[in-house]
Amino acid sequence: MSDEAPAVEITDEEGAMLVRLAREAIEKHLNEKRTIKTPAGLDEKFYRKMGVFVTLNTHNHLGVGGELRGCIGQPLPERPLLEALIDSAISSAVHDPRFEKVKPKELDNLVVEISVLTPPQLITVKSPNEYCNHIHIGEDGLIIRWSFGAGLLLPQVAVEYDWSTEDFLCHCCMKAGATPDHWLTQDAQIYKFQALVFDETEPHGQVVRRTLE
């Protein structure tokens, strides 16, 4: 098990509220060209600074996983959660450079997923070969920084692709623009974090907490 626990607990009902807020932010931006205001009067934890990602996937009515349509987030706890969530939701729909902007007519075939992140923790090792002992598939996400860039992979990515810990490190290096084995060099700084993940079971549908194992 990882040593770090999520920085804040979020109930299933609160997770559903956050997912619906993300969807509302996307819908209002695409349909009305406006940004919704941060809700007031909620529990104080939602106004704490936290990292968050919003992921959009196409919905497969056969129950099989859909395709990624956008994923943007803010990995560091630099902005209040609700503010970061709204911004990330809009960005996932219109600013992910890997995809064309989401069109309003697509919204009824997209499921919204949010990941609320713990602060990244630098993994300190005597030898790079020890990294695998400190990373737990199904619990940890990764950030790799090196001289020419950085890359992040959410914890659910390793589970979805059935990666080993070494696979996870290699793919995160490539996400950072480095060679797959760059994690074995002294140039790499590797951080891990955890996430509370909630997503829709279908567009506009029930929201559930994802168990990554």
C-alpha positions as CSV (number, residue, x, y, z in Angstrom):
1,M,0.0,0.0,0.0
2,S,1.1,3.6,-0.6
3,D,2.2,5.6,2.4
4,E,0.2,8.7,1.4
5,A,-3.6,8.9,1.8
6,P,-5.8,11.2,-0.1
7,A,-5.5,14.8,1.2
8,V,-9.3,15.1,1.6
9,E,-12.2,12.7,1.8
10,I,-15.0,13.2,-0.7
11,T,-18.2,11.2,-0.4
12,D,-20.0,9.5,-3.3
13,E,-22.6,12.3,-3.2
14,E,-20.0,15.0,-3.3
15,G,-18.1,13.2,-6.1
16,A,-21.4,13.2,-8.1
17,M,-21.8,16.9,-7.5
18,L,-18.3,17.6,-8.8
19,V,-18.8,15.5,-12.0
20,R,-22.1,17.3,-12.7
21,L,-20.4,20.6,-12.1
22,A,-17.8,19.7,-14.7
23,R,-20.4,18.7,-17.2
24,E,-22.3,21.9,-16.6
25,A,-19.2,23.9,-17.2
26,I,-18.6,22.2,-20.5
27,E,-22.2,22.5,-21.6
28,K,-22.4,26.2,-20.8
29,H,-19.1,26.9,-22.5
30,L,-20.0,25.1,-25.7
31,N,-23.7,26.1,-25.9
32,E,-23.6,29.6,-24.5
33,K,-20.0,30.7,-24.8
34,R,-19.8,31.5,-21.1
35,T,-18.0,30.3,-18.0
36,I,-20.1,29.3,-15.0
37,K,-19.4,30.9,-11.6
38,T,-17.8,28.9,-8.8
39,P,-20.7,27.7,-6.6
40,A,-20.9,29.3,-3.1
41,G,-21.9,27.9,0.2
42,L,-20.4,24.4,-0.1
43,D,-18.2,22.6,2.4
44,E,-15.0,24.5,3.0
45,K,-12.9,21.7,1.6
46,F,-14.0,22.5,-1.9
47,Y,-12.4,25.9,-1.7
48,R,-9.0,24.4,-0.7
49,K,-6.2,24.4,-3.3
50,M,-6.1,20.9,-4.9
51,G,-5.0,19.3,-8.1
52,V,-7.7,18.0,-10.4
53,F,-8.1,16.4,-13.9
54,V,-11.1,16.1,-16.1
55,T,-11.3,13.3,-18.6
56,L,-13.8,12.9,-21.4
57,N,-14.4,9.5,-23.0
58,T,-16.8,8.5,-25.7
59,H,-19.6,6.2,-24.4
60,N,-19.8,2.7,-25.7
61,H,-23.3,1.4,-25.3
62,L,-22.0,-2.2,-25.3
63,G,-20.4,-1.6,-21.9
64,V,-16.9,-1.7,-23.2
65,G,-14.5,1.2,-22.5
66,G,-14.9,4.1,-24.9
67,E,-12.2,6.2,-26.5
68,L,-10.4,9.2,-25.0
69,R,-11.8,12.5,-26.2
70,G,-10.0,14.9,-24.0
71,C,-8.1,15.1,-20.7
72,I,-6.7,18.3,-19.1
73,G,-5.9,19.1,-15.5
74,Q,-3.9,21.0,-13.0
75,P,-1.6,18.6,-11.2
76,L,-0.4,20.9,-8.4
77,P,-2.6,22.3,-5.6
78,E,-2.3,25.9,-6.8
79,R,-5.9,26.9,-7.2
80,P,-9.2,26.2,-5.2
81,L,-10.6,22.9,-6.2
82,L,-13.9,24.2,-7.7
83,E,-12.1,26.9,-9.7
84,A,-9.6,24.4,-11.0
85,L,-12.3,21.9,-11.8
86,I,-14.3,24.4,-13.9
87,D,-11.2,25.5,-15.8
88,S,-10.0,21.9,-16.4
89,A,-13.5,20.8,-17.6
90,I,-13.6,23.5,-20.3
91,S,-10.0,22.9,-21.3
92,S,-10.6,19.2,-21.6
93,A,-13.3,19.9,-24.2
94,V,-11.6,22.7,-26.2
95,H,-7.9,22.9,-25.4
96,D,-6.5,19.4,-25.5
97,P,-4.0,19.7,-28.4
98,R,-4.4,16.0,-29.3
99,F,-8.0,16.4,-30.4
100,E,-10.3,18.7,-32.2
101,K,-12.6,20.8,-30.0
102,V,-15.6,19.0,-28.7
103,K,-18.8,19.9,-30.6
104,P,-22.1,20.5,-28.7
105,K,-23.7,17.6,-30.5
106,E,-21.1,15.3,-29.0
107,L,-22.0,15.9,-25.4
108,D,-24.8,13.3,-25.3
109,N,-22.2,10.6,-26.2
110,L,-19.5,11.6,-23.8
111,V,-19.0,10.5,-20.2
112,V,-17.3,12.8,-17.7
113,E,-14.6,11.6,-15.3
114,I,-12.9,13.6,-12.6
115,S,-9.8,12.9,-10.6
116,V,-9.0,14.9,-7.4
117,L,-5.3,14.6,-6.7
118,T,-3.1,14.5,-3.7
119,P,0.0,16.7,-3.7
120,P,2.8,15.1,-5.7
121,Q,5.5,13.5,-3.5
122,L,9.1,13.2,-4.7
123,I,10.3,9.6,-4.6
124,T,13.8,9.5,-3.2
125,V,15.9,6.4,-3.9
126,K,19.6,5.5,-3.7
127,S,19.4,3.7,-7.1
128,P,16.9,4.2,-10.0
129,N,16.3,0.4,-9.8
130,E,14.5,1.0,-6.5
131,Y,11.7,3.1,-8.1
132,C,9.5,0.1,-8.8
133,N,9.5,-0.7,-5.1
134,H,7.8,2.6,-4.3
135,I,5.1,2.7,-7.0
136,H,1.9,0.8,-6.6
137,I,-0.3,0.1,-9.7
138,G,-3.9,0.9,-8.9
139,E,-3.0,3.5,-6.3
140,D,-0.3,5.8,-7.6
141,G,-0.1,8.3,-10.5
142,L,3.3,9.5,-11.8
143,I,4.9,12.7,-12.8
144,I,8.4,12.6,-14.4
145,R,10.5,15.8,-14.7
146,W,13.7,16.0,-16.6
147,S,15.9,18.7,-18.2
148,F,13.6,19.2,-21.2
149,G,10.1,18.7,-20.0
150,A,7.7,16.8,-17.8
151,G,4.9,14.3,-18.2
152,L,2.0,13.0,-16.0
153,L,-0.1,9.8,-16.1
154,L,-3.1,9.4,-13.9
155,P,-3.2,6.2,-11.7
156,Q,-6.1,4.8,-13.7
157,V,-4.1,4.7,-16.9
158,A,-1.8,2.0,-15.7
159,V,-4.8,-0.1,-14.7
160,E,-6.6,0.4,-18.0
161,Y,-3.6,-0.7,-20.0
162,D,-2.6,-3.5,-17.6
163,W,0.9,-2.1,-17.3
164,S,3.6,-3.3,-15.0
165,T,5.4,-0.7,-12.8
166,E,8.3,-0.6,-15.3
167,D,5.8,-0.1,-18.2
168,F,4.2,2.7,-16.2
169,L,7.6,4.4,-15.7
170,C,8.6,4.0,-19.4
171,H,5.3,5.4,-20.7
172,C,5.5,8.4,-18.4
173,C,9.0,9.1,-19.7
174,M,7.6,9.1,-23.2
175,K,4.8,11.4,-22.1
176,A,7.5,13.8,-20.9
177,G,9.2,13.6,-24.3
178,A,12.1,11.5,-23.0
179,T,13.3,8.0,-24.0
180,P,11.4,5.2,-22.3
181,D,14.4,4.3,-20.1
182,H,15.1,7.8,-19.0
183,W,13.8,7.0,-15.5
184,L,17.0,5.1,-15.0
185,T,19.1,8.2,-15.3
186,Q,20.1,10.8,-12.7
187,D,18.4,13.5,-14.7
188,A,14.9,12.2,-13.9
189,Q,12.9,13.3,-10.9
190,I,9.9,11.1,-10.3
191,Y,6.9,12.0,-8.2
192,K,3.9,10.0,-7.2
193,F,0.4,11.0,-6.2
194,Q,-3.0,9.4,-5.6
195,A,-6.4,10.3,-6.9
196,L,-10.1,10.1,-5.9
197,V,-11.8,9.2,-9.2
198,F,-15.5,9.6,-10.0
199,D,-17.2,9.1,-13.4
200,E,-20.5,8.8,-15.1
201,T,-21.8,5.3,-16.0
202,E,-23.4,6.9,-19.1
203,P,-23.8,10.4,-20.4
204,H,-25.8,12.5,-17.9
205,G,-26.2,9.3,-15.9
206,Q,-25.3,7.9,-12.5
207,V,-21.9,8.9,-11.1
208,V,-19.8,6.2,-9.3
209,R,-16.6,6.2,-7.4
210,R,-14.0,4.2,-9.4
211,T,-12.0,1.5,-7.6
212,L,-8.8,1.2,-9.6
213,E,-7.7,-2.2,-8.4
